[in-house]
Amino acid sequence: MRTERRRELGQAGEALAANLLTARGLRILDRNWRDGRRGELDIVAFDVAVGQVVVVEVRTRTGDRYGSALESVGPAKLARVRRLAAAWLAAHDVHGNVRFDVVAVTVPWRGGAAPASGDALAQATIDWVRGVAP
């Protein structure tokens, strides 16, 4: 898949994830927060129900030929997310409990129209795993 389509797909997956989180009562605090060249946090939210900051890694795939979206979040990625979360917390002077979640979006696509199109996104499967241990 071309770089432009991959970027569009990732943005569409993050939008779906943000919609899911807000529909479930979380408040989005930040999206696509960068710490220089060290990396990016996809979504930082606040779970009002439990009073907890939630750092969300969003992975979007068009199938599972190379493993599922969820399987693509391994120990190295989680370690990076943990370091970035510490930087975000320090930059925003936030203290307290932090939870790490993963939202995996799988968009069915068999070529043709862009995978980030409305039809493909409407058929996306979204898995939300709460409390992954980095």
PyRosetta script that sets phi, psi and omega in degrees:
from pyrosetta import init, pose_from_sequence

init()
pose = pose_from_sequence("MRTERRRELGQAGEALAANLLTARGLRILDRNWRDGRRGELDIVAFDVAVGQVVVVEVRTRTGDRYGSALESVGPAKLARVRRLAAAWLAAHDVHGNVRFDVVAVTVPWRGGAAPASGDALAQATIDWVRGVAP")
pose.set_psi(1, 138.9)
pose.set_omega(1, -178.1)
pose.set_phi(2, -68.1)
pose.set_psi(2, 154.8)
pose.set_omega(2, -176.5)
pose.set_phi(3, -57.3)
pose.set_psi(3, -43.1)
pose.set_omega(3, -179.6)
pose.set_phi(4, -60.8)
pose.set_psi(4, -46.3)
pose.set_omega(4, 179.0)
pose.set_phi(5, -66.0)
pose.set_psi(5, -37.1)
pose.set_omega(5, 179.1)
pose.set_phi(6, -63.4)
pose.set_psi(6, -42.5)
pose.set_omega(6, 178.9)
pose.set_phi(7, -64.7)
pose.set_psi(7, -44.3)
pose.set_omega(7, 178.3)
pose.set_phi(8, -61.9)
pose.set_psi(8, -41.2)
pose.set_omega(8, 178.9)
pose.set_phi(9, -62.7)
pose.set_psi(9, -44.1)
pose.set_omega(9, 178.5)
pose.set_phi(10, -61.6)
pose.set_psi(10, -43.1)
pose.set_omega(10, 178.5)
pose.set_phi(11, -64.4)
pose.set_psi(11, -40.4)
pose.set_omega(11, 178.6)
pose.set_phi(12, -64.9)
pose.set_psi(12, -41.6)
pose.set_omega(12, 177.7)
pose.set_phi(13, -62.6)
pose.set_psi(13, -40.7)
pose.set_omega(13, 178.4)
pose.set_phi(14, -65.6)
pose.set_psi(14, -37.5)
pose.set_omega(14, 177.6)
pose.set_phi(15, -64.7)
pose.set_psi(15, -43.3)
pose.set_omega(15, 177.1)
pose.set_phi(16, -61.1)
pose.set_psi(16, -42.4)
pose.set_omega(16, -180.0)
pose.set_phi(17, -64.3)
pose.set_psi(17, -44.4)
pose.set_omega(17, 179.4)
pose.set_phi(18, -62.1)
pose.set_psi(18, -40.1)
pose.set_omega(18, 177.6)
pose.set_phi(19, -63.1)
pose.set_psi(19, -42.9)
pose.set_omega(19, 178.5)
pose.set_phi(20, -61.1)
pose.set_psi(20, -47.0)
pose.set_omega(20, -177.5)
pose.set_phi(21, -62.9)
pose.set_psi(21, -45.3)
pose.set_omega(21, -179.6)
pose.set_phi(22, -67.6)
pose.set_psi(22, -35.6)
pose.set_omega(22, 177.5)
pose.set_phi(23, -64.5)
pose.set_psi(23, -27.0)
pose.set_omega(23, 179.7)
pose.set_phi(24, -94.0)
pose.set_psi(24, 10.9)
pose.set_omega(24, 172.7)
pose.set_phi(25, 96.3)
pose.set_psi(25, 2.8)
pose.set_omega(25, 177.1)
pose.set_phi(26, -84.4)
pose.set_psi(26, 150.0)
pose.set_omega(26, 178.2)
pose.set_phi(27, -107.4)
pose.set_psi(27, 125.3)
pose.set_omega(27, -179.4)
pose.set_phi(28, -75.6)
pose.set_psi(28, 124.6)
pose.set_omega(28, 178.2)
pose.set_phi(29, -97.0)
pose.set_psi(29, -35.1)
pose.set_omega(29, -176.3)
pose.set_phi(30, -158.2)
pose.set_psi(30, 149.7)
pose.set_omega(30, 174.9)
pose.set_phi(31, -134.9)
pose.set_psi(31, 140.0)
pose.set_omega(31, 177.7)
pose.set_phi(32, 53.7)
pose.set_psi(32, 44.5)
pose.set_omega(32, 179.5)
pose.set_phi(33, -77.2)
pose.set_psi(33, 127.0)
pose.set_omega(33, -178.8)
pose.set_phi(34, -107.6)
pose.set_psi(34, 142.9)
pose.set_omega(34, 172.9)
pose.set_phi(35, -113.4)
pose.set_psi(35, 76.0)
pose.set_omega(35, -178.4)
pose.set_phi(36, 56.7)
pose.set_psi(36, -131.0)
pose.set_omega(36, -179.4)
pose.set_phi(37, -92.8)
pose.set_psi(37, 3.0)
pose.set_omega(37, -177.4)
pose.set_phi(38, -76.7)
pose.set_psi(38, -21.1)
pose.set_omega(38, 178.1)
pose.set_phi(39, 141.6)
pose.set_psi(39, -170.9)
pose.set_omega(39, -173.1)
pose.set_phi(40, -138.2)
pose.set_psi(40, 139.9)
pose.set_omega(40, 169.9)
pose.set_phi(41, -95.2)
pose.set_psi(41, 129.4)
pose.set_omega(41, -177.8)
pose.set_phi(42, -67.8)
pose.set_psi(42, -55.6)
pose.set_omega(42, -178.3)
pose.set_phi(43, -142.1)
pose.set_psi(43, 135.3)
pose.set_omega(43, 169.5)
pose.set_phi(44, -118.9)
pose.set_psi(44, 126.6)
pose.set_omega(44, -175.6)
pose.set_phi(45, -132.5)
pose.set_psi(45, 172.6)
pose.set_omega(45, 175.7)
pose.set_phi(46, -125.4)
pose.set_psi(46, 124.3)
pose.set_omega(46, 177.9)
pose.set_phi(47, -89.5)
pose.set_psi(47, 99.7)
pose.set_omega(47, -175.6)
pose.set_phi(48, -60.5)
pose.set_psi(48, -36.1)
pose.set_omega(48, -176.8)
pose.set_phi(49, -60.8)
pose.set_psi(49, -33.7)
pose.set_omega(49, -177.4)
pose.set_phi(50, -118.0)
pose.set_psi(50, 0.8)
pose.set_omega(50, 178.8)
pose.set_phi(51, 63.1)
pose.set_psi(51, 49.4)
pose.set_omega(51, -172.7)
pose.set_phi(52, -135.3)
pose.set_psi(52, 137.7)
pose.set_omega(52, 171.7)
pose.set_phi(53, -75.1)
pose.set_psi(53, 136.9)
pose.set_omega(53, -178.2)
pose.set_phi(54, -124.0)
pose.set_psi(54, 121.1)
pose.set_omega(54, 175.7)
pose.set_phi(55, -98.5)
pose.set_psi(55, 122.8)
pose.set_omega(55, -172.6)
pose.set_phi(56, -116.3)
pose.set_psi(56, 121.9)
pose.set_omega(56, 172.2)
pose.set_phi(57, -93.5)
pose.set_psi(57, 126.5)
pose.set_omega(57, -179.5)
pose.set_phi(58, -109.9)
pose.set_psi(58, 127.6)
pose.set_omega(58, 176.5)
pose.set_phi(59, -122.3)
pose.set_psi(59, 130.9)
pose.set_omega(59, -178.2)
pose.set_phi(60, -125.0)
pose.set_psi(60, 131.2)
pose.set_omega(60, 179.6)
pose.set_phi(61, -134.2)
pose.set_psi(61, 161.9)
pose.set_omega(61, 177.3)
pose.set_phi(62, -102.5)
pose.set_psi(62, 9.6)
pose.set_omega(62, 179.2)
pose.set_phi(63, 166.3)
pose.set_psi(63, -170.5)
pose.set_omega(63, -178.2)
pose.set_phi(64, -119.7)
pose.set_psi(64, 23.9)
pose.set_omega(64, -180.0)
pose.set_phi(65, -57.4)
pose.set_psi(65, -36.0)
pose.set_omega(65, 179.4)
pose.set_phi(66, -110.4)
pose.set_psi(66, 27.8)
pose.set_omega(66, -176.7)
pose.set_phi(67, 99.4)
pose.set_psi(67, 157.0)
pose.set_omega(67, -178.3)
pose.set_phi(68, -73.4)
pose.set_psi(68, 165.3)
pose.set_omega(68, 177.1)
pose.set_phi(69, -59.4)
pose.set_psi(69, -40.1)
pose.set_omega(69, 180.0)
pose.set_phi(70, -66.2)
pose.set_psi(70, -41.1)
pose.set_omega(70, 179.4)
pose.set_phi(71, -65.6)
pose.set_psi(71, -19.7)
pose.set_omega(71, -177.9)
pose.set_phi(72, -76.6)
pose.set_psi(72, -4.3)
pose.set_omega(72, 178.2)
pose.set_phi(73, -101.4)
pose.set_psi(73, 94.1)
pose.set_omega(73, -177.6)
pose.set_phi(74, -100.7)
pose.set_psi(74, -175.0)
pose.set_omega(74, -177.8)
pose.set_phi(75, -58.0)
pose.set_psi(75, -39.4)
pose.set_omega(75, -179.6)
pose.set_phi(76, -65.4)
pose.set_psi(76, -42.5)
pose.set_omega(76, 178.9)
pose.set_phi(77, -64.4)
pose.set_psi(77, -43.5)
pose.set_omega(77, 179.7)
pose.set_phi(78, -64.1)
pose.set_psi(78, -36.2)
pose.set_omega(78, 177.2)
pose.set_phi(79, -64.7)
pose.set_psi(79, -40.6)
pose.set_omega(79, 177.6)
pose.set_phi(80, -64.7)
pose.set_psi(80, -43.2)
pose.set_omega(80, 179.3)
pose.set_phi(81, -61.8)
pose.set_psi(81, -39.3)
pose.set_omega(81, 179.3)
pose.set_phi(82, -63.4)
pose.set_psi(82, -43.6)
pose.set_omega(82, 178.1)
pose.set_phi(83, -63.8)
pose.set_psi(83, -43.1)
pose.set_omega(83, 178.8)
pose.set_phi(84, -65.4)
pose.set_psi(84, -37.9)
pose.set_omega(84, 178.2)
pose.set_phi(85, -62.3)
pose.set_psi(85, -41.6)
pose.set_omega(85, 177.8)
pose.set_phi(86, -61.1)
pose.set_psi(86, -40.0)
pose.set_omega(86, 178.4)
pose.set_phi(87, -66.5)
pose.set_psi(87, -41.3)
pose.set_omega(87, 178.6)
pose.set_phi(88, -62.7)
pose.set_psi(88, -46.1)
pose.set_omega(88, -179.4)
pose.set_phi(89, -60.4)
pose.set_psi(89, -43.1)
pose.set_omega(89, 179.3)
pose.set_phi(90, -66.3)
pose.set_psi(90, -42.5)
pose.set_omega(90, -178.5)
pose.set_phi(91, -65.4)
pose.set_psi(91, -28.0)
pose.set_omega(91, -177.7)
pose.set_phi(92, -106.7)
pose.set_psi(92, 7.2)
pose.set_omega(92, 179.4)
pose.set_phi(93, 49.5)
pose.set_psi(93, 49.0)
pose.set_omega(93, 179.9)
pose.set_phi(94, -107.8)
pose.set_psi(94, 135.1)
pose.set_omega(94, 180.0)
pose.set_phi(95, -128.7)
pose.set_psi(95, 156.5)
pose.set_omega(95, 177.7)
pose.set_phi(96, 125.6)
pose.set_psi(96, -168.0)
pose.set_omega(96, -178.1)
pose.set_phi(97, -70.5)
pose.set_psi(97, 141.7)
pose.set_omega(97, 177.2)
pose.set_phi(98, -128.6)
pose.set_psi(98, 137.4)
pose.set_omega(98, 176.5)
pose.set_phi(99, -118.2)
pose.set_psi(99, 145.0)
pose.set_omega(99, 177.9)
pose.set_phi(100, -111.9)
pose.set_psi(100, 122.7)
pose.set_omega(100, -179.8)
pose.set_phi(101, -120.3)
pose.set_psi(101, 160.3)
pose.set_omega(101, 173.5)
pose.set_phi(102, -127.3)
pose.set_psi(102, 132.0)
pose.set_omega(102, 171.2)
pose.set_phi(103, -112.7)
pose.set_psi(103, 118.1)
pose.set_omega(103, -179.0)
pose.set_phi(104, -106.3)
pose.set_psi(104, 123.0)
pose.set_omega(104, -178.6)
pose.set_phi(105, -114.4)
pose.set_psi(105, 124.6)
pose.set_omega(105, 176.6)
pose.set_phi(106, -116.7)
pose.set_psi(106, 118.3)
pose.set_omega(106, -177.8)
pose.set_phi(107, -105.5)
pose.set_psi(107, 122.0)
pose.set_omega(107, 177.9)
pose.set_phi(108, -70.7)
pose.set_psi(108, 127.5)
pose.set_omega(108, -178.1)
pose.set_phi(109, -152.5)
pose.set_psi(109, 132.4)
pose.set_omega(109, -179.8)
pose.set_phi(110, -126.1)
pose.set_psi(110, 37.2)
pose.set_omega(110, -178.5)
pose.set_phi(111, 88.3)
pose.set_psi(111, -177.9)
pose.set_omega(111, -179.8)
pose.set_phi(112, 82.8)
pose.set_psi(112, -125.8)
pose.set_omega(112, -177.7)
pose.set_phi(113, -60.0)
pose.set_psi(113, 157.3)
pose.set_omega(113, -179.2)
pose.set_phi(114, -57.7)
pose.set_psi(114, 138.9)
pose.set_omega(114, -179.2)
pose.set_phi(115, -64.7)
pose.set_psi(115, -18.3)
pose.set_omega(115, 179.5)
pose.set_phi(116, -90.0)
pose.set_psi(116, 13.9)
pose.set_omega(116, 178.9)
pose.set_phi(117, -74.9)
pose.set_psi(117, 161.1)
pose.set_omega(117, -177.4)
pose.set_phi(118, -57.2)
pose.set_psi(118, -41.2)
pose.set_omega(118, -178.5)
pose.set_phi(119, -63.5)
pose.set_psi(119, -46.7)
pose.set_omega(119, -178.8)
pose.set_phi(120, -66.7)
pose.set_psi(120, -41.7)
pose.set_omega(120, -178.7)
pose.set_phi(121, -66.6)
pose.set_psi(121, -33.6)
pose.set_omega(121, 179.3)
pose.set_phi(122, -63.9)
pose.set_psi(122, -23.3)
pose.set_omega(122, -179.3)
pose.set_phi(123, -100.1)
pose.set_psi(123, 6.9)
pose.set_omega(123, -177.0)
pose.set_phi(124, -65.2)
pose.set_psi(124, 146.2)
pose.set_omega(124, 172.6)
pose.set_phi(125, -100.4)
pose.set_psi(125, 130.3)
pose.set_omega(125, -178.1)
pose.set_phi(126, -121.9)
pose.set_psi(126, 123.7)
pose.set_omega(126, 176.6)
pose.set_phi(127, -115.0)
pose.set_psi(127, 128.6)
pose.set_omega(127, -179.6)
pose.set_phi(128, -115.9)
pose.set_psi(128, 114.0)
pose.set_omega(128, 179.4)
pose.set_phi(129, -106.8)
pose.set_psi(129, 117.8)
pose.set_omega(129, -177.8)
pose.set_phi(130, -95.2)
pose.set_psi(130, 140.5)
pose.set_omega(130, 172.1)
pose.set_phi(131, 71.0)
pose.set_psi(131, 43.4)
pose.set_omega(131, 174.6)
pose.set_phi(132, -71.3)
pose.set_psi(132, 146.4)
pose.set_omega(132, -176.2)
pose.set_phi(133, -97.8)
pose.set_psi(133, 106.0)
pose.set_omega(133, 178.4)
pose.set_phi(134, -75.7)
pose.dump_pdb("model.pdb")
